[in-house]
Amino acid sequence: MIKEIQLRVNLTEEKQEDILLYKASKQLGVSKEEISAVKVLRKSIDARKRDIIFNYKVAVYLGEKPSDSPDYTFDYKDVSNAKEVHIIGFGPAGMYAALRCIELGYKPIVLERGKNVQDRRRDLKAINQEHFVNEDSNYCFGEGGAGTYSDGKLYTRSLKRGDVRRIFENLVYHGATDQILVDAHPHIGTNKLPKIIQNIRENIIKYGGEVHFEARVVDFIIKDNKLKAIQLQSGKELPVNAVILATGHSSRDIYDLLHKKDIALKAKSFAMGVRVEHPQEIIDSIQYHCPGKRDELLPAAAYSLVHQVNERGVYSFCMCPGGFIVPAATANGEVVVNGMSPSKRNNRFANSGIVVEINIEKDLFKYDKFGPLKGLEYQKDLEKLAFNAGGRSQIAPAQRLVDFVEGKISPTLNDTSYQPGLKSAPLHSLLPKLIGSRLRKGFAAFGDKMHGYYTNEANIVGVESRTSSPVNIPRKEDLEHPQIEGLFPCGEGGGYAGGIISAAMDGERCAEAVIAKF
């Protein structure tokens, strides 16, 4: 017999051996000897009150043992000689599209503009130390996409888009810890993701798929509104049956190419702002109600904040406890910041994007001349502004938090995790009023919600601009572009996902849609 129950364990009890077995026997009214196993299904922390509680959902086994078999099996076939599906981009959407093609008996041919995970490291080092951006290999482009070297957070609210558990189990199949199947807010860590990504690539190749790096697509060959071939930067032209376009939210050249070819695009609402960085001890003390260092059983504390200012949401985005701020520009002449955390989340800083909703219809009328690319052009302008304010390198403009809200220039800045360095700048006056004024009110409100958050011990760093795509590539119910036969927009770049898991689920859906068409 198996019974699923909820257990609550306080911090003192959490340190006791076999506490779950003891609590389960007491709750079910059976002896500990009658219980053959207690399997954790879900774990979360409730730190809303001073007495911190660990919430467990467990399966209690009475008279039988749990199976070690996963919920899913992945039936990969040899597709060496099967019909081909071309996939542009090897981020989460492209990877999972390729894996799903193999399961369904089709051969994926992946074209990735960037480099593999190992070779990518050199280009990331060049951004941080030499302030040089390789436009095809950076924090956004390369094997695994933006997620590989920028965190690996797996939390998603996109529960209606596909089978989340299946995506998680596939990550475990390829080397992720099975702890991601349990944690309420699962996270792999930027130090562990590259090996998992490499395992996925090797598996695709093992079963007959192809993965080509430094293979940037520069043109689509279209006849009678049907996609016939794609052209690479090398000049090579590849005939195609169908293309899954999974290029991510920063492949601006793809949007430009589609627009020049009069292929339908839509402007899409998005969000922009800054990244705020606190000492992790401050966030821990606020969230765990503890002065000084947190208990060793508690992870680095996170937070989630939202406030409405003048009919626009101001909210935290991609919060990275125990993490780093990284330079996420995809071209020279721009500064873009993002965040990441290692698996242990043991850095001394906490950072989070704090962004403002941009309503594409009401807020950017001055950019209407750019049509569906108006949000993209707005992004570019703020990234250039940050580049100039930082001194025309990857040094980022920054300001102490209270100084920003009060409109004061910061004579000095706090220590930071951002390797290229910071330069004091009047972000309160540089940012457009649409964003800056709302951020100032939002930060003040966040200080009321989290006492201690509003402090000059925190820096704000600009700009956080790549939260999601400002462009939507439309598709029909069958996921094919309404105008171009054989083109299947996918993932974040198409405007259909907002993170690793939702992108992976969309990649699987697009693979299934392509094969249904075949």
GIQUIBEL-V431029 format. One record per residue. N is the residue number from 1. SS is DSSP state (H for helix, E for strand, L for the rest). PSI is psi in whole degrees, -180 to 180 (* if undefined). BURIAL is 1 if it has 9 or more other C-alpha atoms within 8 Angstrom, else 0. Layout:
n:N ss:SS psi:PSI burial:BURIAL
n:N ss:SS psi:PSI burial:BURIAL
This chain:
n:1 ss:L psi:141 burial:0
n:2 ss:E psi:129 burial:0
n:3 ss:E psi:131 burial:0
n:4 ss:E psi:127 burial:0
n:5 ss:E psi:164 burial:1
n:6 ss:E psi:136 burial:0
n:7 ss:E psi:143 burial:1
n:8 ss:E psi:129 burial:0
n:9 ss:E psi:127 burial:1
n:10 ss:E psi:175 burial:1
n:11 ss:H psi:-39 burial:1
n:12 ss:H psi:-45 burial:0
n:13 ss:H psi:-34 burial:0
n:14 ss:H psi:-26 burial:1
n:15 ss:L psi:-5 burial:0
n:16 ss:L psi:138 burial:0
n:17 ss:L psi:139 burial:0
n:18 ss:L psi:29 burial:0
n:19 ss:H psi:-35 burial:1
n:20 ss:H psi:-39 burial:0
n:21 ss:H psi:-45 burial:1
n:22 ss:H psi:-47 burial:1
n:23 ss:H psi:-39 burial:1
n:24 ss:H psi:-42 burial:1
n:25 ss:H psi:-39 burial:1
n:26 ss:H psi:-43 burial:1
n:27 ss:H psi:-37 burial:0
n:28 ss:H psi:-11 burial:0
n:29 ss:L psi:35 burial:0
n:30 ss:L psi:163 burial:0
n:31 ss:L psi:158 burial:0
n:32 ss:H psi:-30 burial:0
n:33 ss:H psi:-25 burial:0
n:34 ss:H psi:-15 burial:0
n:35 ss:E psi:119 burial:1
n:36 ss:E psi:-25 burial:1
n:37 ss:E psi:152 burial:1
n:38 ss:E psi:115 burial:1
n:39 ss:E psi:125 burial:0
n:40 ss:E psi:125 burial:1
n:41 ss:E psi:-31 burial:1
n:42 ss:E psi:142 burial:1
n:43 ss:E psi:134 burial:1
n:44 ss:E psi:165 burial:1
n:45 ss:E psi:131 burial:0
n:46 ss:E psi:105 burial:1
n:47 ss:L psi:24 burial:1
n:48 ss:L psi:-29 burial:0
n:49 ss:L psi:168 burial:0
n:50 ss:L psi:-34 burial:0
n:51 ss:L psi:101 burial:0
n:52 ss:L psi:137 burial:1
n:53 ss:E psi:136 burial:1
n:54 ss:E psi:121 burial:1
n:55 ss:E psi:126 burial:1
n:56 ss:E psi:137 burial:1
n:57 ss:E psi:122 burial:1
n:58 ss:E psi:155 burial:1
n:59 ss:E psi:122 burial:1
n:60 ss:E psi:123 burial:1
n:61 ss:E psi:121 burial:1
n:62 ss:E psi:110 burial:1
n:63 ss:L psi:9 burial:0
n:64 ss:L psi:162 burial:0
n:65 ss:L psi:149 burial:0
n:66 ss:L psi:149 burial:0
n:67 ss:L psi:143 burial:0
n:68 ss:L psi:-4 burial:0
n:69 ss:L psi:139 burial:0
n:70 ss:L psi:164 burial:0
n:71 ss:L psi:-28 burial:0
n:72 ss:L psi:148 burial:0
n:73 ss:L psi:145 burial:0
n:74 ss:L psi:107 burial:0
n:75 ss:L psi:81 burial:0
n:76 ss:L psi:136 burial:0
n:77 ss:L psi:161 burial:1
n:78 ss:L psi:114 burial:0
n:79 ss:L psi:23 burial:1
n:80 ss:L psi:-38 burial:0
n:81 ss:L psi:18 burial:0
n:82 ss:L psi:172 burial:0
n:83 ss:L psi:144 burial:0
n:84 ss:E psi:143 burial:1
n:85 ss:E psi:122 burial:1
n:86 ss:E psi:136 burial:1
n:87 ss:E psi:122 burial:1
n:88 ss:E psi:113 burial:1
n:89 ss:L psi:135 burial:1
n:90 ss:L psi:45 burial:1
n:91 ss:L psi:-164 burial:1
n:92 ss:H psi:-42 burial:1
n:93 ss:H psi:-47 burial:1
n:94 ss:H psi:-40 burial:1
n:95 ss:H psi:-48 burial:1
n:96 ss:H psi:-28 burial:1
n:97 ss:H psi:-43 burial:1
n:98 ss:H psi:-45 burial:1
n:99 ss:H psi:-40 burial:1
n:100 ss:H psi:-37 burial:1
n:101 ss:H psi:-44 burial:1
n:102 ss:H psi:-42 burial:1
n:103 ss:H psi:-36 burial:1
n:104 ss:L psi:5 burial:0
n:105 ss:L psi:22 burial:1
n:106 ss:L psi:153 burial:1
n:107 ss:E psi:114 burial:1
n:108 ss:E psi:136 burial:1
n:109 ss:E psi:107 burial:1
n:110 ss:E psi:132 burial:1
n:111 ss:E psi:112 burial:1
n:112 ss:L psi:126 burial:1
n:113 ss:L psi:-28 burial:1
n:114 ss:L psi:-164 burial:1
n:115 ss:L psi:171 burial:1
n:116 ss:L psi:170 burial:1
n:117 ss:H psi:-35 burial:1
n:118 ss:H psi:-50 burial:0
n:119 ss:H psi:-25 burial:0
n:120 ss:H psi:-31 burial:1
n:121 ss:H psi:-38 burial:0
n:122 ss:H psi:-39 burial:0
n:123 ss:H psi:-32 burial:1
n:124 ss:H psi:-38 burial:1
n:125 ss:H psi:-38 burial:1
n:126 ss:H psi:-36 burial:1
n:127 ss:H psi:-47 burial:1
n:128 ss:H psi:-39 burial:1
n:129 ss:H psi:-37 burial:0
n:130 ss:H psi:-8 burial:0
n:131 ss:L psi:30 burial:1
n:132 ss:L psi:130 burial:1
n:133 ss:L psi:117 burial:1
n:134 ss:E psi:117 burial:1
n:135 ss:L psi:-7 burial:0
n:136 ss:L psi:-9 burial:1
n:137 ss:E psi:108 burial:1
n:138 ss:L psi:-161 burial:1
n:139 ss:L psi:-18 burial:1
n:140 ss:L psi:-36 burial:1
n:141 ss:L psi:139 burial:1
n:142 ss:L psi:178 burial:1
n:143 ss:L psi:125 burial:1
n:144 ss:L psi:-10 burial:1
n:145 ss:H psi:-160 burial:1
n:146 ss:H psi:-28 burial:1
n:147 ss:H psi:-25 burial:1
n:148 ss:L psi:-47 burial:1
n:149 ss:L psi:26 burial:1
n:150 ss:L psi:28 burial:1
n:151 ss:L psi:-69 burial:1
n:152 ss:L psi:27 burial:1
n:153 ss:E psi:136 burial:1
n:154 ss:L psi:7 burial:1
n:155 ss:L psi:137 burial:1
n:156 ss:L psi:148 burial:0
n:157 ss:L psi:2 burial:0
n:158 ss:L psi:55 burial:0
n:159 ss:L psi:-17 burial:0
n:160 ss:L psi:-5 burial:0
n:161 ss:L psi:-13 burial:0
n:162 ss:L psi:-168 burial:1
n:163 ss:L psi:100 burial:1
n:164 ss:H psi:-43 burial:1
n:165 ss:H psi:-40 burial:0
n:166 ss:H psi:-41 burial:0
n:167 ss:H psi:-44 burial:1
n:168 ss:H psi:-45 burial:1
n:169 ss:H psi:-32 burial:1
n:170 ss:H psi:-36 burial:1
n:171 ss:H psi:-41 burial:1
n:172 ss:H psi:-41 burial:1
n:173 ss:H psi:-33 burial:0
n:174 ss:L psi:13 burial:1
n:175 ss:L psi:-3 burial:1
n:176 ss:L psi:153 burial:1
n:177 ss:L psi:143 burial:0
n:178 ss:H psi:-1 burial:0
n:179 ss:H psi:-26 burial:0
n:180 ss:H psi:-18 burial:1
n:181 ss:H psi:-12 burial:1
n:182 ss:L psi:-44 burial:1
n:183 ss:E psi:140 burial:1
n:184 ss:L psi:-33 burial:0
n:185 ss:L psi:77 burial:0
n:186 ss:L psi:152 burial:1
n:187 ss:E psi:134 burial:1
n:188 ss:L psi:-46 burial:1
n:189 ss:L psi:138 burial:1
n:190 ss:H psi:-19 burial:1
n:191 ss:H psi:-22 burial:0
n:192 ss:H psi:-23 burial:1
n:193 ss:H psi:-43 burial:1
n:194 ss:H psi:-40 burial:1
n:195 ss:H psi:-39 burial:0
n:196 ss:H psi:-43 burial:1
n:197 ss:H psi:-43 burial:1
n:198 ss:H psi:-41 burial:1
n:199 ss:H psi:-39 burial:1
n:200 ss:H psi:-46 burial:1
n:201 ss:H psi:-46 burial:1
n:202 ss:H psi:-33 burial:0
n:203 ss:H psi:-41 burial:0
n:204 ss:H psi:-44 burial:1
n:205 ss:H psi:-39 burial:1
n:206 ss:H psi:-38 burial:0
n:207 ss:L psi:14 burial:1
n:208 ss:L psi:-2 burial:1
n:209 ss:L psi:172 burial:1
n:210 ss:E psi:142 burial:1
n:211 ss:E psi:118 burial:1
n:212 ss:E psi:122 burial:1
n:213 ss:L psi:163 burial:1
n:214 ss:L psi:44 burial:1
n:215 ss:L psi:73 burial:1
n:216 ss:L psi:127 burial:1
n:217 ss:E psi:128 burial:1
n:218 ss:E psi:-10 burial:1
n:219 ss:E psi:151 burial:0
n:220 ss:E psi:129 burial:1
n:221 ss:E psi:114 burial:1
n:222 ss:E psi:132 burial:1
n:223 ss:E psi:128 burial:0
n:224 ss:L psi:44 burial:0
n:225 ss:L psi:25 burial:0
n:226 ss:E psi:133 burial:1
n:227 ss:E psi:117 burial:1
n:228 ss:E psi:-35 burial:1
n:229 ss:E psi:164 burial:1
n:230 ss:E psi:147 burial:1
n:231 ss:E psi:134 burial:1
n:232 ss:E psi:163 burial:1
n:233 ss:L psi:-27 burial:1
n:234 ss:L psi:-12 burial:0
n:235 ss:L psi:-13 burial:0
n:236 ss:L psi:138 burial:0
n:237 ss:E psi:130 burial:0
n:238 ss:E psi:119 burial:0
n:239 ss:E psi:145 burial:0
n:240 ss:L psi:151 burial:1
n:241 ss:L psi:-45 burial:1
n:242 ss:L psi:152 burial:1
n:243 ss:E psi:126 burial:1
n:244 ss:E psi:116 burial:1
n:245 ss:E psi:99 burial:1
n:246 ss:L psi:57 burial:1
n:247 ss:L psi:-3 burial:1
n:248 ss:L psi:168 burial:1
n:249 ss:L psi:-6 burial:1
n:250 ss:L psi:5 burial:1
n:251 ss:L psi:74 burial:1
n:252 ss:H psi:-29 burial:0
n:253 ss:H psi:-31 burial:0
n:254 ss:H psi:-43 burial:1
n:255 ss:H psi:-44 burial:1
n:256 ss:H psi:-43 burial:0
n:257 ss:H psi:-47 burial:1
n:258 ss:H psi:-41 burial:1
n:259 ss:H psi:-42 burial:1
n:260 ss:H psi:-29 burial:0
n:261 ss:L psi:8 burial:0
n:262 ss:L psi:32 burial:0
n:263 ss:L psi:131 burial:1
n:264 ss:L psi:130 burial:1
n:265 ss:L psi:163 burial:1
n:266 ss:E psi:140 burial:1
n:267 ss:E psi:145 burial:1
n:268 ss:L psi:141 burial:1
n:269 ss:L psi:150 burial:1
n:270 ss:E psi:-161 burial:1
n:271 ss:E psi:149 burial:1
n:272 ss:E psi:158 burial:1
n:273 ss:E psi:-129 burial:1
n:274 ss:E psi:174 burial:1
n:275 ss:E psi:131 burial:1
n:276 ss:E psi:140 burial:1
n:277 ss:E psi:121 burial:1
n:278 ss:E psi:157 burial:1
n:279 ss:E psi:135 burial:1
n:280 ss:H psi:-32 burial:1
n:281 ss:H psi:-33 burial:1
n:282 ss:H psi:-47 burial:1
n:283 ss:H psi:-41 burial:1
n:284 ss:H psi:-46 burial:1
n:285 ss:H psi:-34 burial:1
n:286 ss:H psi:-50 burial:1
n:287 ss:H psi:-33 burial:1
n:288 ss:H psi:4 burial:1
n:289 ss:L psi:41 burial:1
n:290 ss:L psi:130 burial:1
n:291 ss:L psi:146 burial:0
n:292 ss:L psi:-152 burial:0
n:293 ss:L psi:146 burial:0
n:294 ss:L psi:162 burial:1
n:295 ss:L psi:145 burial:0
n:296 ss:L psi:-21 burial:0
n:297 ss:L psi:-11 burial:0
n:298 ss:L psi:135 burial:0
n:299 ss:L psi:164 burial:0
n:300 ss:L psi:130 burial:1
n:301 ss:L psi:144 burial:1
n:302 ss:L psi:175 burial:1
n:303 ss:L psi:161 burial:0
n:304 ss:L psi:122 burial:0
n:305 ss:L psi:146 burial:0
n:306 ss:E psi:144 burial:1
n:307 ss:E psi:141 burial:1
n:308 ss:E psi:127 burial:1
n:309 ss:E psi:115 burial:1
n:310 ss:L psi:52 burial:0
n:311 ss:L psi:20 burial:0
n:312 ss:E psi:141 burial:1
n:313 ss:E psi:136 burial:1
n:314 ss:E psi:124 burial:1
n:315 ss:E psi:159 burial:1
n:316 ss:E psi:148 burial:1
n:317 ss:E psi:133 burial:1
n:318 ss:E psi:58 burial:0
n:319 ss:E psi:130 burial:1
n:320 ss:E psi:90 burial:1
n:321 ss:L psi:142 burial:1
n:322 ss:L psi:39 burial:1
n:323 ss:E psi:-163 burial:1
n:324 ss:E psi:151 burial:1
n:325 ss:E psi:135 burial:1
n:326 ss:E psi:154 burial:1
n:327 ss:E psi:114 burial:1
n:328 ss:L psi:23 burial:1
n:329 ss:L psi:149 burial:1
n:330 ss:L psi:6 burial:1
n:331 ss:L psi:153 burial:0
n:332 ss:L psi:148 burial:1
n:333 ss:L psi:11 burial:0
n:334 ss:L psi:152 burial:1
n:335 ss:L psi:125 burial:1
n:336 ss:L psi:134 burial:1
n:337 ss:E psi:149 burial:1
n:338 ss:E psi:179 burial:1
n:339 ss:E psi:156 burial:1
n:340 ss:E psi:162 burial:1
n:341 ss:E psi:141 burial:1
n:342 ss:L psi:169 burial:1
n:343 ss:L psi:-36 burial:1
n:344 ss:L psi:-12 burial:0
n:345 ss:L psi:50 burial:1
n:346 ss:L psi:15 burial:0
n:347 ss:L psi:159 burial:1
n:348 ss:L psi:4 burial:1
n:349 ss:E psi:153 burial:1
n:350 ss:E psi:135 burial:1
n:351 ss:E psi:155 burial:1
n:352 ss:E psi:144 burial:1
n:353 ss:E psi:138 burial:1
n:354 ss:E psi:112 burial:1
n:355 ss:E psi:162 burial:1
n:356 ss:E psi:135 burial:1
n:357 ss:E psi:134 burial:1
n:358 ss:E psi:115 burial:1
n:359 ss:L psi:114 burial:1
n:360 ss:L psi:-25 burial:1
n:361 ss:L psi:-37 burial:0
n:362 ss:L psi:-26 burial:0
n:363 ss:L psi:-22 burial:0
n:364 ss:L psi:38 burial:1
n:365 ss:H psi:-27 burial:0
n:366 ss:H psi:-14 burial:0
n:367 ss:H psi:12 burial:1
n:368 ss:H psi:-27 burial:0
n:369 ss:H psi:-19 burial:0
n:370 ss:H psi:1 burial:0
n:371 ss:H psi:-131 burial:0
n:372 ss:H psi:-10 burial:1
n:373 ss:H psi:15 burial:1
n:374 ss:H psi:-37 burial:1
n:375 ss:H psi:-37 burial:1
n:376 ss:H psi:-43 burial:1
n:377 ss:H psi:-35 burial:1
n:378 ss:H psi:-44 burial:1
n:379 ss:H psi:-50 burial:1
n:380 ss:H psi:-43 burial:1
n:381 ss:H psi:-41 burial:0
n:382 ss:H psi:-32 burial:1
n:383 ss:H psi:-36 burial:1
n:384 ss:H psi:-39 burial:1
n:385 ss:H psi:-45 burial:1
n:386 ss:H psi:-38 burial:1
n:387 ss:H psi:-46 burial:1
n:388 ss:H psi:-39 burial:1
n:389 ss:H psi:-27 burial:1
n:390 ss:L psi:-6 burial:1
n:391 ss:L psi:19 burial:0
n:392 ss:L psi:46 burial:1
n:393 ss:L psi:-163 burial:1
n:394 ss:L psi:2 burial:1
n:395 ss:L psi:133 burial:1
n:396 ss:E psi:143 burial:1
n:397 ss:E psi:140 burial:1
n:398 ss:E psi:165 burial:1
n:399 ss:E psi:148 burial:1
n:400 ss:E psi:149 burial:1
n:401 ss:H psi:-52 burial:1
n:402 ss:H psi:-38 burial:1
n:403 ss:H psi:-41 burial:1
n:404 ss:H psi:-48 burial:1
n:405 ss:H psi:-38 burial:1
n:406 ss:H psi:-1 burial:0
n:407 ss:L psi:36 burial:1
n:408 ss:L psi:143 burial:1
n:409 ss:L psi:137 burial:1
n:410 ss:L psi:115 burial:1
n:411 ss:L psi:-30 burial:0
n:412 ss:L psi:163 burial:0
n:413 ss:L psi:160 burial:1
n:414 ss:L psi:164 burial:0
n:415 ss:L psi:155 burial:0
n:416 ss:L psi:160 burial:1
n:417 ss:L psi:-7 burial:0
n:418 ss:L psi:109 burial:1
n:419 ss:L psi:-41 burial:1
n:420 ss:L psi:-22 burial:1
n:421 ss:L psi:164 burial:1
n:422 ss:E psi:154 burial:1
n:423 ss:E psi:131 burial:1
n:424 ss:E psi:131 burial:1
n:425 ss:L psi:150 burial:1
n:426 ss:L psi:71 burial:1
n:427 ss:H psi:-26 burial:1
n:428 ss:H psi:-29 burial:1
n:429 ss:H psi:-22 burial:0
n:430 ss:H psi:-39 burial:0
n:431 ss:L psi:143 burial:1
n:432 ss:L psi:148 burial:0
n:433 ss:H psi:-36 burial:0
n:434 ss:H psi:-39 burial:0
n:435 ss:H psi:-52 burial:1
n:436 ss:H psi:-46 burial:1
n:437 ss:H psi:-36 burial:1
n:438 ss:H psi:-38 burial:1
n:439 ss:H psi:-41 burial:1
n:440 ss:H psi:-44 burial:1
n:441 ss:H psi:-37 burial:1
n:442 ss:H psi:-44 burial:1
n:443 ss:H psi:-41 burial:1
n:444 ss:H psi:-41 burial:1
n:445 ss:H psi:-38 burial:1
n:446 ss:H psi:-34 burial:1
n:447 ss:H psi:-32 burial:1
n:448 ss:H psi:-33 burial:0
n:449 ss:H psi:-33 burial:0
n:450 ss:L psi:96 burial:1
n:451 ss:L psi:120 burial:0
n:452 ss:L psi:-17 burial:0
n:453 ss:L psi:-40 burial:1
n:454 ss:L psi:95 burial:1
n:455 ss:L psi:150 burial:0
n:456 ss:L psi:2 burial:1
n:457 ss:L psi:-6 burial:1
n:458 ss:L psi:144 burial:1
n:459 ss:E psi:149 burial:1
n:460 ss:E psi:141 burial:1
n:461 ss:E psi:135 burial:1
n:462 ss:E psi:153 burial:1
n:463 ss:E psi:150 burial:1
n:464 ss:E psi:101 burial:1
n:465 ss:L psi:-11 burial:1
n:466 ss:L psi:48 burial:1
n:467 ss:L psi:-38 burial:1
n:468 ss:L psi:171 burial:1
n:469 ss:L psi:135 burial:1
n:470 ss:L psi:7 burial:1
n:471 ss:E psi:140 burial:1
n:472 ss:E psi:129 burial:1
n:473 ss:L psi:107 burial:1
n:474 ss:L psi:156 burial:1
n:475 ss:L psi:157 burial:1
n:476 ss:L psi:-178 burial:0
n:477 ss:L psi:-29 burial:0
n:478 ss:L psi:9 burial:0
n:479 ss:L psi:5 burial:1
n:480 ss:L psi:148 burial:1
n:481 ss:L psi:138 burial:1
n:482 ss:L psi:-16 burial:0
n:483 ss:L psi:-36 burial:0
n:484 ss:L psi:112 burial:1
n:485 ss:E psi:134 burial:1
n:486 ss:L psi:-2 burial:1
n:487 ss:E psi:122 burial:1
n:488 ss:E psi:95 burial:1
n:489 ss:E psi:143 burial:1
n:490 ss:L psi:149 burial:1
n:491 ss:H psi:-155 burial:1
n:492 ss:H psi:-37 burial:1
n:493 ss:H psi:-30 burial:1
n:494 ss:H psi:-14 burial:1
n:495 ss:L psi:23 burial:1
n:496 ss:L psi:13 burial:1
n:497 ss:L psi:165 burial:1
n:498 ss:L psi:36 burial:1
n:499 ss:L psi:179 burial:1
n:500 ss:H psi:-49 burial:1
n:501 ss:H psi:-45 burial:1
n:502 ss:H psi:-35 burial:1
n:503 ss:H psi:-42 burial:1
n:504 ss:H psi:-44 burial:1
n:505 ss:H psi:-39 burial:1
n:506 ss:H psi:-34 burial:1
n:507 ss:H psi:-43 burial:1
n:508 ss:H psi:-43 burial:1
n:509 ss:H psi:-42 burial:1
n:510 ss:H psi:-39 burial:1
n:511 ss:H psi:-44 burial:1
n:512 ss:H psi:-37 burial:1
n:513 ss:H psi:-42 burial:1
n:514 ss:H psi:-45 burial:1
n:515 ss:H psi:-33 burial:1
n:516 ss:H psi:-37 burial:0
n:517 ss:H psi:-42 burial:0
n:518 ss:L psi:* burial:0
